[in-house]
Amino acid sequence: MPLRFEQRGAVAVLTMDRLEVHNAIDPEVHRDLVNAWERVRDDDGIRVAVLTGAGERAFSAGVDLRRMEELYAAVPPNRRREVWNRRPGIGGLTRNFDVGKPVIAAIRGYCFGGGLELALACDLRIATPDATFALPELAWAIIPGQGGTQRLPRAIPPNLALEMILTGEPMPAARAFEIGLVNRIVPADRLLEEAIALAEKIASRSPAAVRAAREAVLRGLELPLGEGLRMEQDLADPLRGSEENRAAVQEFARKRSKR
């Protein structure tokens, strides 16, 4: 199967598995990812997801250019804008789809093109020392059209994002960590273990609070500060005095009394 889905408690692990082409995203992987994200979104037993690539050489080398023309050819040019503005982007998360829960990208090896755009659509990114990142689309006379030109300048300084996009040059993991493209670098043999441990820590928090905090951050990036602060309060108020909030405060007080 081009995509493997495994549930470990409250954590879903999605693994792109096309080793022979460095986990390139073809129509089948795209379809399976959309279905998997819908499952993650709709299953209350899943609180966090981890996305990774099979093998040691690649998270994903990007879109399988030999196959993705099938998707574009299926839609007449005069309807593409209408259709693409409704359908999920490549890999599901890149456009018109929000899973509503934290997603962690666990990256080893190549993270290029559409693979990087998919990783950018995740909330957190963990990488190994051998990971490399690039958006090489301009070499093919196209642009990163699955969120690369929009998400990368929001993740790192815009001038560095523009350099990556215009040159297509690969960036090593150490530099990616230095500029904030990835959250942390971990040993290759512990990549999935570390990603799942982080996911489990997040999953141990109140689901309502996690959803609200994530929404506040992501929506706030698009708003002026004043509007963002008002939106933050709209999300915070329903949590205060909730059953989960009261239970957490009582547990905190109980632990302090035992000190």
Protein Blocks (a to p, Z undefined) as FASTA:
>chain_A
ZZdcddehjaccdddddfknoopacfklmmmmmmmmmmmmmmmkbmbdcdddedjkbfbe
cjcfklmmmmmmmpcfklmmmmmmmmccehhlmgopaehiacddddehjaehjlmmmmmm
pmbdcddfkbccddfklmnopacfehplmmmmmmmcfklmmmmmmnopacdfklmmmnop
ambdcdfklmmmmmmmmmmmmmmpcfklmmmmmmmmmmmmmpcfklmmmmmmmmmmmmgo
paklmmmmmmmmmmmmmZZ
